[in-house]
């Protein structure tokens, strides 16, 4: 799929990895719609780039179906999805206050894992109606896991479970959707300079960067977006999880 032919929905597209992806899609000639809960930031970015913004709870089945259909009607098709929506609240299973509240675990699973699956299932139902391109594909779906799916740290039980679920469902969904000409890939970023790290002191940021073998710095959101572009344009990439992490392996703490 050439970038000029991309008609994408980017969840979590108002900031961080999602924003960088929207900017790259638009900058390379494609079209993109932003799905995000941050209405103020989403509308500002949409106005800046001349794209659609739709306030969306990714785990809401009815809302996702309605909003995805709206993008299809507006742009004429949806043939690409990038799932960047996610939350990462740290919570220990056991703390001085007692066991972790089950609701906190369920919330992370709901947004990160259920939200990703909800987006995939609705997007696939729309993509199956697309005409085949010259490579025989109808669409591409890119999910976002994390190195925490494999190297989860203390306090990341819920986050690691959610991201491990995304990594685990990549291959079976890719195998199923292959019959429709829809590819499914997942990126597992390491330490990337997103709003999550923006509020940290410089000393803390330097400490995190020093953990990366090479390059010894935090990743940049556009490096994630560049990989999304590579996935879009390389039809042989399918059913795989790619670590984007500078060879980091996270320590327990």
Secondary structure by P-SEA (a helix, b strand, c coil): ccccccbbbbcccccaaaaaaaaaaaaacbbbbbbccaaaaaaaaaaaacbbbbbcccccaaaaaaaaaaaaaacccccbbbbccbbbbbbbcccccccccaaaaaaaaaccaaaaaaaaaaaaaaacccccccccccbbbbbbbccccccccccaaaaaaaaaaaaaaaaaaaaaaccccbbbbbbbbccccccccccccaaaaaaaaaacccccccccaaaaaaaaaaaaaccccccbbbbcccccccccc
